[in-house]
């Protein structure tokens, strides 16, 4: 049985297919890297949002605590308890 040699046109077609496959693989590689970067960014955002949710849940759960209410009144509303003197330092 004789093996027939590939013609010039067949070689060109195979070479074209190989080049197209290589370009496609490189394009996919770039898309994979971009998707991994985006995935990591989204993981970070989820972690930050989870922490924020936990902080808010804690604030809701302890909203009736008198010590917490007093701390908020002092820090955010600049209020003072009766007989208490507030000293504010400026630069």
N, CA, C and O of each residue as an XYZ file, in Angstrom:
364
protein
N       0.828     -1.174      0.000
C       0.000      0.000      0.000
C       0.878      1.245      0.000
O       1.790      1.380      0.816
N       0.601      2.112     -0.887
C       1.396      3.324     -1.025
C       0.728      4.484     -0.305
O      -0.495      4.620     -0.301
N       1.573      5.322      0.309
C       1.066      6.511      0.986
C       1.193      7.674      0.005
O       2.261      7.928     -0.552
N       0.085      8.364     -0.187
C       0.075      9.488     -1.106
C       0.554     10.738     -0.364
O       0.087     11.021      0.740
N       1.470     11.473     -0.957
C       1.980     12.697     -0.349
C       0.917     13.786     -0.423
O       0.160     13.881     -1.388
N       0.885     14.597      0.616
C      -0.081     15.684      0.666
C       0.291     16.755     -0.354
O       1.462     17.091     -0.530
N      -0.699     17.264     -0.999
C      -0.476     18.305     -1.990
C      -0.244     19.649     -1.334
O      -0.424     19.813     -0.128
N       0.156     20.600     -2.144
C       0.453     21.944     -1.652
C      -0.786     22.578     -1.020
O      -0.687     23.198      0.039
N      -1.932     22.433     -1.643
C      -3.162     23.018     -1.123
C      -3.522     22.416      0.232
O      -3.953     23.140      1.129
N      -3.354     21.126      0.392
C      -3.632     20.452      1.668
C      -2.721     20.989      2.761
O      -3.156     21.199      3.893
N      -1.468     21.209      2.425
C      -0.517     21.741      3.401
C      -0.911     23.156      3.828
O      -0.814     23.505      5.005
N      -1.349     23.953      2.880
C      -1.780     25.322      3.187
C      -3.008     25.290      4.093
O      -3.083     26.063      5.048
N      -3.965     24.418      3.815
C      -5.182     24.315      4.629
C      -4.835     23.893      6.049
O      -5.339     24.475      7.009
N      -3.980     22.888      6.191
C      -3.581     22.408      7.520
C      -2.830     23.504      8.271
O      -3.061     23.698      9.465
N      -1.943     24.216      7.599
C      -1.199     25.298      8.235
C      -2.142     26.411      8.684
O      -1.994     26.957      9.778
N      -3.109     26.743      7.835
C      -4.091     27.771      8.185
C      -4.901     27.353      9.409
O      -5.154     28.163     10.300
N      -5.301     26.099      9.445
C      -6.050     25.601     10.602
C      -5.216     25.640     11.875
O      -5.726     25.968     12.946
N      -3.935     25.306     11.759
C      -3.051     25.358     12.925
C      -2.877     26.794     13.433
O      -2.906     27.039     14.639
N      -2.701     27.722     12.520
C      -2.543     29.123     12.917
C      -3.839     29.633     13.552
O      -3.800     30.322     14.572
N      -4.979     29.299     12.957
C      -6.259     29.729     13.515
C      -6.467     29.134     14.910
O      -6.970     29.816     15.803
N      -6.089     27.886     15.102
C      -6.212     27.241     16.416
C      -5.313     27.926     17.437
O      -5.724     28.147     18.577
N      -4.093     28.262     17.039
C      -3.166     28.927     17.959
C      -3.697     30.301     18.354
O      -3.641     30.674     19.526
N      -4.211     31.055     17.389
C      -4.758     32.380     17.691
C      -5.965     32.258     18.611
O      -6.127     33.049     19.540
N      -6.805     31.272     18.353
C      -7.983     31.050     19.190
C      -7.573     30.688     20.612
O      -8.168     31.188     21.567
N      -6.580     29.839     20.769
C      -6.104     29.457     22.099
C      -5.536     30.656     22.855
O      -5.780     30.805     24.052
N      -4.785     31.506     22.170
C      -4.229     32.689     22.823
C      -5.339     33.643     23.244
O      -5.272     34.244     24.316
N      -6.345     33.781     22.413
C      -7.476     34.631     22.759
C      -8.211     34.090     23.987
O      -8.568     34.845     24.892
N      -8.428     32.790     24.006
C      -9.090     32.168     25.155
C      -8.269     32.320     26.420
O      -8.818     32.532     27.501
N      -6.959     32.212     26.291
C      -6.073     32.383     27.453
C      -6.243     33.773     28.044
O      -6.327     33.927     29.263
N      -6.295     34.782     27.190
C      -6.492     36.153     27.658
C      -7.834     36.329     28.343
O      -7.931     37.018     29.358
N      -8.864     35.711     27.793
C     -10.189     35.806     28.402
C     -10.228     35.090     29.744
O     -10.905     35.542     30.667
N      -9.513     33.985     29.861
C      -9.464     33.244     31.135
C      -8.777     34.084     32.203
O      -9.250     34.153     33.338
N      -7.675     34.717     31.852
C      -6.949     35.559     32.812
C      -7.838     36.714     33.264
O      -7.885     37.034     34.452
N      -8.539     37.336     32.326
C      -9.441     38.442     32.666
C     -10.576     37.967     33.575
O     -10.942     38.654     34.529
N     -11.127     36.794     33.276
C     -12.215     36.253     34.092
C     -11.721     35.930     35.505
O     -12.451     36.140     36.474
N     -10.505     35.428     35.633
C      -9.958     35.133     36.953
C      -9.740     36.413     37.753
O      -9.984     36.442     38.959
N      -9.283     37.471     37.088
C      -9.094     38.750     37.756
C     -10.441     39.306     38.230
O     -10.560     39.809     39.347
N     -11.430     39.207     37.377
C     -12.761     39.684     37.742
C     -13.348     38.853     38.889
O     -14.003     39.389     39.783
N     -13.108     37.555     38.852
C     -13.600     36.681     39.923
C     -12.973     37.070     41.261
O     -13.664     37.111     42.279
N     -11.683     37.351     41.265
C     -11.010     37.738     42.507
C     -11.548     39.076     43.015
O     -11.736     39.259     44.218
N     -11.793     40.006     42.095
C     -12.359     41.296     42.478
C     -13.756     41.120     43.081
O     -14.093     41.770     44.071
N     -14.549     40.259     42.497
C     -15.888     39.999     43.028
C     -15.836     39.301     44.381
O     -16.665     39.575     45.249
N     -14.877     38.406     44.568
C     -14.702     37.764     45.874
C     -14.406     38.803     46.948
O     -14.940     38.741     48.055
N     -13.551     39.755     46.606
C     -13.205     40.816     47.552
C     -14.433     41.658     47.882
O     -14.662     41.997     49.044
N     -15.223     41.997     46.863
C     -16.433     42.780     47.097
C     -17.438     42.012     47.959
O     -18.102     42.603     48.810
N     -17.551     40.703     47.743
C     -18.464     39.881     48.553
C     -17.994     39.859     50.002
O     -18.806     39.954     50.922
N     -16.683     39.734     50.207
C     -16.144     39.716     51.577
C     -16.413     41.053     52.279
O     -16.789     41.081     53.451
N     -16.218     42.160     51.550
C     -16.471     43.471     52.143
C     -17.958     43.638     52.472
O     -18.306     44.149     53.536
N     -18.818     43.213     51.572
C     -20.258     43.350     51.809
C     -20.699     42.448     52.963
O     -21.564     42.829     53.752
N     -20.114     41.266     53.063
C     -20.441     40.367     54.174
C     -20.057     40.990     55.508
O     -20.791     40.877     56.490
N     -18.897     41.650     55.539
C     -18.463     42.315     56.772
C     -19.408     43.466     57.111
O     -19.777     43.649     58.271
N     -19.795     44.233     56.109
C     -20.729     45.328     56.328
C     -22.062     44.794     56.845
O     -22.645     45.364     57.768
N     -22.542     43.707     56.255
C     -23.796     43.099     56.707
C     -23.697     42.635     58.162
O     -24.631     42.814     58.942
N     -22.558     42.037     58.517
C     -22.367     41.573     59.892
C     -22.358     42.764     60.859
O     -22.931     42.691     61.946
N     -21.705     43.857     60.456
C     -21.679     45.054     61.308
C     -23.082     45.626     61.491
O     -23.468     46.011     62.595
N     -23.838     45.678     60.398
C     -25.206     46.186     60.490
C     -26.090     45.280     61.337
O     -26.913     45.766     62.113
N     -25.928     43.964     61.194
C     -26.700     43.013     61.990
C     -26.380     43.200     63.471
O     -27.278     43.165     64.313
N     -25.101     43.398     63.787
C     -24.692     43.629     65.178
C     -25.297     44.932     65.699
O     -25.757     44.989     66.839
N     -25.298     45.976     64.870
C     -25.879     47.253     65.288
C     -27.376     47.106     65.551
O     -27.901     47.679     66.506
N     -28.061     46.339     64.706
C     -29.500     46.117     64.901
C     -29.746     45.299     66.165
O     -30.626     45.622     66.963
N     -28.966     44.244     66.337
C     -29.166     43.358     67.490
C     -28.924     44.074     68.818
O     -29.550     43.744     69.825
N     -28.012     45.059     68.820
C     -27.670     45.745     70.062
C     -28.156     47.201     70.080
O     -27.612     48.029     70.810
N     -29.163     47.503     69.291
C     -29.631     48.885     69.209
C     -30.295     49.358     70.504
O     -30.362     50.563     70.747
N     -30.778     48.453     71.326
C     -31.425     48.833     72.573
C     -30.467     48.958     73.746
O     -30.896     49.295     74.850
N     -29.194     48.699     73.540
C     -28.194     48.753     74.609
C     -27.950     50.220     75.008
O     -27.534     51.021     74.171
N     -28.202     50.573     76.259
C     -28.032     51.976     76.693
C     -26.597     52.477     76.533
O     -26.386     53.641     76.190
N     -25.616     51.619     76.777
C     -24.222     52.048     76.623
C     -23.923     52.376     75.156
O     -23.232     53.349     74.856
N     -24.443     51.566     74.269
C     -24.233     51.802     72.841
C     -24.943     53.084     72.404
O     -24.399     53.857     71.615
N     -26.136     53.307     72.906
C     -26.869     54.531     72.571
C     -26.116     55.756     73.068
O     -26.048     56.769     72.373
N     -25.552     55.667     74.265
C     -24.790     56.792     74.821
C     -23.531     57.043     73.986
O     -23.167     58.193     73.740
N     -22.875     55.979     73.557
C     -21.662     56.131     72.742
C     -21.993     56.787     71.403
O     -21.245     57.640     70.924
N     -23.101     56.392     70.807
C     -23.520     57.007     69.538
C     -23.891     58.474     69.763
O     -23.539     59.332     68.954
N     -24.588     58.763     70.840
C     -24.977     60.146     71.142
C     -23.735     61.019     71.304
O     -23.715     62.165     70.854
N     -22.700     60.478     71.945
C     -21.474     61.254     72.148
C     -20.696     61.429     70.848
O     -20.278     62.538     70.514
N     -20.505     60.331     70.115
C     -19.621     60.391     68.944
C     -20.276     61.021     67.721
O     -19.632     61.798     67.016
N     -21.528     60.706     67.455
C     -22.162     61.173     66.226
C     -23.006     62.428     66.410
O     -23.134     63.229     65.484
N     -23.579     62.603     67.590
C     -24.465     63.747     67.809
C     -23.836     64.821     68.686
O     -24.435     65.869     68.925
N     -22.616     64.551     69.166
C     -21.881     65.501     70.015
C     -22.687     65.897     71.257
O     -22.670     67.059     71.661
N     -23.378     64.952     71.851
C     -24.138     65.192     73.068
C     -23.302     64.790     74.275
O     -22.337     64.035     74.160
N     -23.686     65.299     75.411
C     -22.987     64.972     76.658
C     -24.032     64.619     77.710
O     -25.170     65.086     77.660
N     -23.626     63.791     78.655
C     -24.501     63.424     79.763
C     -24.587     64.610     80.719
O     -23.692     65.455     80.734
N     -25.648     64.684     81.514
C     -25.764     65.783     82.484
C     -24.552     65.811     83.418
O     -24.165     64.789     83.986
N     -23.966     66.994     83.565
C     -22.801     67.155     84.435
C     -21.486     66.800     83.760
O     -20.425     66.954     84.365
N     -21.531     66.341     82.553
C     -20.319     65.941     81.832
C     -19.798     67.127     81.028
O     -20.578     67.860     80.420
N     -18.478     67.317     81.026
C     -17.878     68.396     80.258
C     -17.186     67.781     79.043
O     -16.494     66.768     79.149
N     -17.388     68.413     77.893
C     -16.809     67.916     76.651
C     -15.659     68.824     76.273
O     -15.805     70.046     76.221
N     -14.513     68.216     76.011
C     -13.341     68.971     75.575
C     -13.019     68.498     74.160
O     -12.856     67.303     73.916
N     -12.931     69.441     73.244
C     -12.658     69.110     71.840
C     -11.285     69.684     71.492
O     -11.035     70.879     71.652
N     -10.410     68.815     71.020
C      -9.063     69.222     70.613
C      -9.071     69.463     69.100
O      -9.594     68.663     68.323
N      -8.477     70.584     68.714
C      -8.354     70.912     67.292
C      -6.901     71.067     66.940
O      -6.060     71.266     67.816
N      -6.606     70.979     65.691
C      -5.215     71.109     65.240
C      -4.780     72.530     65.151
O      -3.636     72.803     64.787
